[in-house]
């Protein structure tokens, strides 16, 4: 779909069906249009322009690293930014950054521990949490705490909120988050519904509920950075993981973003220019995955 990007981080569609994406250096783009620089973004290490969500009114929400913190903002039609939450500690590592709307219209934002693990369980800190935000007024609350670095948030058809999280040198996790959930970091790691040692560095996630690829319905799709693949998990009736398929293993390099488009296709973004990859011709890219012969 697109090539020659620099660390695309999030994918989202507006109500008209147009694809938007962020690049970590601070660019927001509507597919087919010129990139729009986002004032205030300061890229450094894993920080920069990260999360993107668009609501049913077409309003754009971003999470990014500034000169002083990580923050979530709403873009106004005149280009101004309305800050929904600020003061989230930033770092060269573990900035979180994922945004996701719930069916009820609440905006969720994942924050990392900023390399200071003691912040994750601290109720006075915004770090190491999944925050709940009012998209109109902010007013942050905490959905869950005790996280090291949540990189993916996605909703299943049965209402479950799933999250991907980086462990240290062991215990990457797939979790089901509920209000009051405590991930246990830094006391514990590797206590999800699916865990990975050696680590694979899971990225973004999406639950496939479309019809274009019938065999994938109900599956959890998530990207991996270190693992350099797309994973597909299936679930048993009780919600436990029943199977796993590894796709595009080492074919595309580091993968960060995954989303299901309005057309039912799966969209992926590579992350080979993030300082830890080995870019090939055309990187970074946004790719569309659909059954052969269906466009």
Secondary structure, DSSP 8 states (H G I E B T S, - for coil): -B-S-S-EEEEEE-TTS-EEEEETTTEEEETTS--EE-TT---BTTBSEEEEEE-TT--EEEEEE-SS-EEEEEE-TTS-EEEEEEEE---SS-----EEE-TTSEEEEE---TT-GGGTS-TT-SSSSEEEEETTTEEEEEEEE--S-EEEEEE-TTS-EEEEE--SSS-EEEEEE-TTEE--TTT----SSEEESS---EEEEEE---STTGGGTT-EEEEESSS-SEEEEEE-TTS-EEEEEEESTTTS--EEEEEE-TTS-EEEEE-TTSSSS---TT-S-EEEE--TT--
